[in-house]
């Protein structure tokens, strides 16, 4: 397993460490997942997500490459903006979901553009190979994953916790914008008003050699606000409450973005891209299955791969994610069901071993 630059700090804080995507990651700290979850929803918490992958795409045809490979329309991005997107394969499935950042062009030759792609840790090698195999454009690709650290400072008090460390006005940063500047005495930190918790906050990208001093500076600055470290366990429950997809659970190489409710990042009008003809046909004909959210009228948690049945007991789909929502106090989940059973209010059943759990399809997000 790969170790994070902050691994020893996590261990000293009592983190329960575990393997995730080939990395030794903090899953939760002594206070536990529920308390960490509520910490982020109500105050501010810090995730070490340095396992994520980062690729630089630079060249005269950088935009053309990204447009040919991703579903969203990167031509709409101004310098300092980011967008959520996905990489479709050639069969209508998803190679990965990712963020696309439009970088400044200070380090580019005349006529060049620069972007950063942020991909899931478990897909770094797969994505790198996929993008390189598709690069027939005048574009250079640079994998900076191993030298880049990433901290996600999330929650309603995130700006207050971080503001003493930078002259950049964090409160004025719009959602899905970013800027580079000095942070805690370190130059060229990319500060992004993004995150995958639905609680607001920022993500900080920087050279991993600066990870320990930046971590310490953030916790010193946020001490009066009760800032706390948070592990991957709460990151999962936070994203699920907001109906955000997790690759390998809710989306994968066999699910289309239209089935997954990601039609809003599938811009068919921008021109051809991988599987765009398949998605156009799906949009015309409709999809046979849809990703839905559901609440369970029981205390048992719906687990990935549990079968979903209709009210008559006939199989209609499969659970992809499930947890007890710390904010709501009852079990919630997501899964694919036949389109005819996807309307909010539809009654379904979850087969949990020999037990049947009554559930109801609800509109996403859960809160």
Buried (B, 14 or more C-beta within 10 A) or exposed (E): EBEBBBBEBBEEBEBBBBEBBEBBBBBBBEBBBBBBBBBBBBBBBBBBBBBBBBBBBBBBBBBBBBBBBBBBBBEEBEBBBBBBBBBBBEEBBBBBBBBBBBBEBEEBEEEBBBBBBBBBBBBBEBBBEBBEEBBEBEBEBEBEBEEBBBBBBBBBBBBBBBBEBBEBEBEEBEEBBBBBEEBBEBEEBBBBBBBBBBBBBBBBBBBBEBBBEBBEBBBEBBEEBEBBBBBBBBBBBBBBBBBBBBBBBBBBBEBBBBBBBBBEBBBBEBEEBBBBEBBBEBEEEEBEBBBBBBBBEBEBBBBBEBBBBBEEEEEBBBBBBBBBBBBEEEBBBBBBBBBEBBEEEBEBBBBBEEEEBEBBBBEBEBE
